[in-house]
Amino acid sequence: MTRLGRSSPLRCRPVLVAALVGALSCGAPALCFGADGVDAHNDGHGQANAPSSVELAAIGRKMFFDASLSASGRLACAGCHDPKYAYGPAPGHSIPNGGPKMDLPGTRAVPSLRYLQSIPPFAEQYHFIDGDVGPGGGLTWDGRAPTLHEQASLPLLAANEMANGSPDAVVKRLALTGYAREFRAAFGADVFEHPGTAFTDAMQALEAFQHQPAEFFPYSSKYDAFLRGTADLTEQEERGVALFKDPKKGNCSSCHLSTTRNGVPPTFTDYDYMNAGIPRNPRIAANADSRYYDAGLIGPSRTDLAARKEYCGFFRAPTLRNVALRDAFFHNGALHSLREVVQFYVDRDLHPEKWYPRDADGKVRQFDDLPPDCPRNIDKDPPLDRNPGDRPALSDDEIDDLVAFLRTLTDGYSTEEASAAR
């Protein structure tokens, strides 16, 4: 709901630069296709006609649903990113197992792949629209993948996911698929003789698939229908919108931008980073080791910022679109309902005993999922600015109102429903 920002020495209240709202246009050179539908960054290995974005997307779709591309032969991209759940995890599968024998547990909650098309590459000194500067952008919870095709390679190679030992291993499996002929037709008859190039081509195909609007950025929620004037919100949902935007109440829009810009509907994130002090999740197997911590921008998955202790515990703010389809929230999946998430923001510091364990002496061990040497860079923006004994920022009824609004962000709202609501 809020991000480390206004109360942080690192930066003041940031708002994402207007360029980030180009959700229906190319977000970065690596993501762009030519005006004629031809991938502007692929020369087709010298072919006269490079593959079109439609051809690339068709191949990428087949790859996305193909479990044979994993070492186990049992895990496809869609196994974690289920299209029935906005390309996020199905219920009960937010932190799935993977690996060659499908017995290696994950360490983070699976994110949705929808509404990623406008995220810029990560920049430590990102310039926001109001002149503030700080970490922003990038794909995955820690922003380490700058583009969709680089993001697509991560699960294919991760030891506890699809578990290919190298890009060459992916290409060998790809060459044995039923659509290998299509791949050769798109990229050249000898494409599999050049594994490095073939792997790059494969990632471009997965990226092209993730640029299909109907699949990955349909803007088809009830709230989108409301913005278009084809649906009405209920009184409760309207109250929820007001609470979402009110800087003294929910204050959600300080991180999850909710305004339409340049005719593009909001993606409900500014791609900023913050440390909300999320409780440790004992369901993550790695957390059984008391020395293990997932500290976000400073590691362990990301290594280039390991020395920047001020970023300890920083994770990227995700989109809130389709958030009601999830049953595990935040980077570690520690909370399990929308209402629980909002409640956490309301009384994290008012009633820490609800969220954190106690030491042997009975003292609440607040912020228990941060390394001992992590600086106390915890977000204190409203509603996280309360102290024990203060009045909560939201009442129980207001929490219900806010949750009702968040449910309007689920894609697939039908025109029949919209007509009935008017």
N, C-alpha and C positions, 0 to 999 in steps of 0.2 A: 504493500500500500504506500509506503514511504521509502525514501532512500537516504543513505548517509549523504548529507548535503548541507542543508541550511545550518545545522549545528556543528558541522565538521570543519576543522581547520584546513582541510584539503580544498574545500570549495564552498560556494554559496549555492543558492537555489538554482539548479540548472534546468534548462528546457532545451530539448533537442533541436538542433539546427533544422531549418525548414527543408533542407535537402533530404532528410530522412523520411519525409512523408511521401516521397515519390514511389508509392507502393506498386503502382501499375507501370512504372518505367524502370529502366536499368539502374540498379543501385551502385554498381561499380563496373569498371571495364570488363572484369572477368565474368560478369553476370549477363552481359549484353548480347543480343542477337541482332544481326543486320536487318535493315528495313525490308529486305527481300526474303526474310525468314531463314537465311543462311547464317550459321554460327560465325560471327565475325572474327573468332579467334581460332578457327580450325581450318587448315588448308587441305584436309582430306588426303594427306600424304601425297600431294602432288596431283590429285585427281582433278579433272576438269570441273566437276561439280561436287563441291563439298556437301556433306549431309545437311539437310534442312533441320530446323528446330523441331518440326513435326516428326521426322525420321529419328532424330536423337531421342525425343521424348518417348517414342514407341519402344525403342530399345531400353531406355532407362526404366520404363514401367516394368518390362519383363525382368530386368535385373532386380528391381525393388522387391518383387514377389518371389524371387528364386532362392530357395533354401540351399540349392546345390552349390551356391557360391560361398558357403561357410565350410569350415573344416569338419564340422559335425554332420553336414548335410541336412540339418534339421532347423536351421535358423536363417530366416530371410530378414531383410530390413523391415518388412511389414510385420514380422513377428513381434517387434517392439513398438513399431509405429503403425498402429492399426487404423486403416481408413475409416472404420466405423466409429472411432473415437478421435476424430480430427487429426489423424496421423500421430496420435499419442498412445500411451499404453492402455490396454484393456484393463478393466477392474481386476485387481489382484496381481497385476504384472508390471507394476511401476519400477521395480528393481529386480529384473529377471536374471536367471542364470544363463551362461553361455560357455564358450570354450569348446575344445575338440570333443569332449564327452558331455557337454551341456551341464557340467557340475561346478562351474566356477561362478560365484555370485558377483553381481554388479556392485558398484559403490555409490552410484548416484541415481536419482529418479529420472526416468526416461522423459525427455521434453517432447512437446508437440512439434511437428515440422511445419505447421501452418503459420503463415504470416511472417516468414523469415526473409522474404524477397527484398525488403528495403533496409535490412540491417547493414550498416557500413562495416568495413574491416575494423578490428580493434585498434584504438589509439589511446595511448596512455595520457596524452595531452589533447583530448578531444575538445574542440571548440563548440560550445553550445550557443544557442541563439541569443542569450542574454549577456554573452561575453565571458561566462564562466568556463573554466577549463578543468578537465579531469578524465579519468578512465571512462571509455564508452565504446560500444559496438562490439563486433565479433560474434561468431556463432559458438554454440555450446555454453554451458553454465559459466565457464571461465574465459570465453571469448577467444580461445586459442586458434580457431579455424577462421580465416579471413573471408572465405567464399564458400558457397554451397558445395562446389565440387571437392574442395579440401575437407569440408565437414563430412561429406559422404564417404571419404576414405577411412575415417577414424574407426567406425565400428567394424569395417571389413578387416582391419589389421589388429584390432584390440584383442589381447589374449583371452579376455573374459567375455568376449562378444562373438563375432564371427570367426575370429582366431586364425586368420590366414597369416602365415609366418612372414610373408613379403608380398609386394605387389605382383611379383612373378607368379606366386601361387594363385592369386586371384585370376590372373590372365589364363593360366593353365586350366582352371575350372571353367572359365568363361568360354574357352575354345571347345569345350565338350558339351556345351548347352545346345538345345534345339534351335536356338536363335543365333548361333555362331555365324551361320550363312548371312543373316541380315547384318551382323556386325561387320563382316568382311565387305559386304556390298556398300556399307556406309563409309568404311574407313580404309578400304584397300584389301586386295586379295592376300597380301603378305603381312597384314597387320599383326598377326599373332607371332610372327618371326621377330618382332620388335616389342618385347614385353613392356618396356618403360613407356613407350609411346602409346601402346594399347591400353595400359592402365590409365593414362591421362585421358584417352578417348572415352574409356568406360565411365570415368568420373564426370566427364562432360555430359554423357548421356543421362546419368543420374541427376545431374543438375538441371538439365533440360526438362526432365520429368517433373522436378519440383518447381518449375516455372509455369506449370499448367494452372491457369486461374481457377477453373472449376474445382480442381482438386486441392489446391494449396492456398489460395486467397480468394474465396468466393464472395466474401462480404454478404453473407446470406442470413444473418441473424435477425431476430426480432428488432434489435436496436437499429440495425441497418435499415430495415423497413420503416422504422419510426423516423430515421433521419431523412429518408426519401419521401416521407409523408404518406406512406401506404399502410401504416399501422399506428395504433395508439398504445401508449403505455398505460398500465393500470395506475391508480393513485399510489399504491405501494411502490411500484417500480419508479415512478416519478420522484417520490421521496428518496428512494435509493440513489437516483442520479444526483440529486442535490447534496446528499451526504457524501457521495463519492467525490464531488468537486469541492466541497467546503473545506478550506484549509484548517479550520479549527475542529472539524469533526472527523470524517473518514480520511480526508486529505490524500485519497488514493491517486488522484490525477496528477499529483506532484511527481510521481514515478511513472504512472500509467496514463500517458497523455490521452485525452478524450475528445479533442477538438478535430474537426474536419479541416484540412488544409489543401488548398489548390484543387478542391473537388474530390480529394481522396479521403475515404473514411478513416477514422483513427485505428491504429493497430494496438492501442492501449499498452504501450510501453515506450520509454524514451531510451532504452538500451543502456541505461546507466548502471553503476555498480554500487552496492551497499552491503552492510553487515547488519542483519536484523537480529542476530543472536539466537538463531534457531536452535531448539533443543537437539541433543544428540539422539540419533535413531538407533536403538539397540537391535533392530531387525537387519541392519547392514552388518554383514559378517565381519568386515574389516574392523568395525568398531569394538569387537571383542578384545582387540589389542588396545590397551589403555594409552599406548604411545602413538597410536594412529590418529591423525586428524586430517580432514579435508578442509584446507584453508583457502580454497577458491583460487583467486588470482596468483597467490604465491605457492601453489602446489597442493598435492603432489602431481596431479595430472598435467599442470602447466609448470614449466621450469624456468622460463626466461625472466620472471619477476620475483624469483625466490628471495632476493635480498630486500625487496620493498615491503618491509614489515607493516608499513602503514596501510597496505592493502589486505592485510590478514583478514580472512573471513568474507571477502568481497565476492559476491556473485551477481550475475547480470539479472536485471529485472525482466521477467518473461512477459509475453503478451498475456492479457487476461481473456482474450477471446477463447471460447470453448473451455474455460476453466471449470465450468460446472460438470464437465464430463470426467473430470479426474477424481481419483480416490486417494491420491497422495500428492502432497504439496511441498514446495520449496525444493532446493537442490538435493536434499537427503530424504525426501518423502516422509518427514517426521509427523506431519499432521494429516488428517484423513477426511475432513469435510470442509466445505466452504465456510460454514458457520464457525467451525473450530479455528480456522485461519483468522477470520475477523476478530473473534474473541481473543486470540493470542495478541493481536495488535492492540486491542483495547486494554488488556490487563497484564501484559507481560511484566511490567514493573510494579503494578498494583498488587498482584497476587502471584509472585514468581513460584510459589510452592505448587501451583497448579501445573506448571510446565517443566520444572527442573527437579532433579533428584536431591536428596539430602545426604550429607556426609554422615559419618559415624556419630559425630557429635550433635546431629540434628540440624545443622546449618544448611540452608538451601544453597546448592552449588549452581548459581545462575550462570548462564552462558557456558554450559558444560561441554559444548562441542568446539571450543576454541583452544588452541595450544596455550600452555601456561605463559609463554613469552609473547602472546599476541597483545598488542596495545589495545586499550579499551576504546576502540573506534566504533562503538555500537551506535546505530541510528537512534537519535533522540528527537526526530521530527514528530509533530503530532500525527497520530494519537499516541506515539511512543514517548511522549514527554512527561508522563505522569510519575508521581512519587507515591509511596504507600500512604494511604489516607486521603489522597486526592479523589475528586469526583471523576468517574470514567468519562472518556470523550463520547462514547455512544452507549445508549441504554439498550436493554435487550430487544425492545421493539425496533429500535433504529438498526441494530445488527440484522434483524430479520428483513428490514427494508433494503438494506445494502445488499444482502444476499439475493433478494428478489431481483434487483437490478442486474447483478452479475449473471444471473441465469438468462437474461435477455441477450447475452453475448454468444450464445450457442448457435452455430451455423445450422442451416436446414429449416429455417422457419418458412412454412409454406404460404403461398398466396391465399389459400383457403382460410388458413388461420388468421392471416392479416385481414381478410375481408370480414371474418366473423368478429374480429376485435373492434372494428370500426362502427 
